[in-house]
């Protein structure tokens, strides 16, 4: 998970509290039984601090993430599926930075796919955000009825196609993060 340093520190603190609670609950439930004394298994996502306004930093971190996945012989023939979830992040960036983030994602994952020489790699973009599909960010935040439907879906499809993503499903919703859908990276 990639987020601002301040958000990452808050999430780490939250996960530490959760882990402590789970371990205490596990210990209390196990203390009266004789089934061993393993620790509770807590799965915590890897958290990476990144300022999404700094596209070079984002590129560097993503390259670091994908380098081990490309390098090992063991991974050479294994199918890889990457699901990029973008949820209410781009709407807080300047339109050019938001567009830059999508460009970095597309470039990095296309390059990774090409390095694997056509092996099975699927990259999906799952988004619930506000996409800047024109020179300016779409301003219809409060009313979904104004520009929702086929015309908007076509603009979103054309916008994502610029980054190599093929829109598979689209459903606009009310609110600031009004564009919601699923797209697949198509590498030629």
Secondary structure as GFF3:
##gff-version 3
##sequence-region A 1 188
A	DSSP	beta_strand	2	3	.	.	.	ID=ss1
A	DSSP	alpha_helix	5	31	.	.	.	ID=ss2
A	DSSP	beta_strand	48	49	.	.	.	ID=ss3
A	DSSP	alpha_helix	55	71	.	.	.	ID=ss4
A	DSSP	beta_strand	80	87	.	.	.	ID=ss5
A	DSSP	three_ten_helix	90	92	.	.	.	ID=ss6
A	DSSP	alpha_helix	95	115	.	.	.	ID=ss7
A	DSSP	beta_strand	121	129	.	.	.	ID=ss8
A	DSSP	alpha_helix	150	161	.	.	.	ID=ss9
A	DSSP	beta_strand	165	170	.	.	.	ID=ss10
A	DSSP	beta_strand	179	185	.	.	.	ID=ss11
###
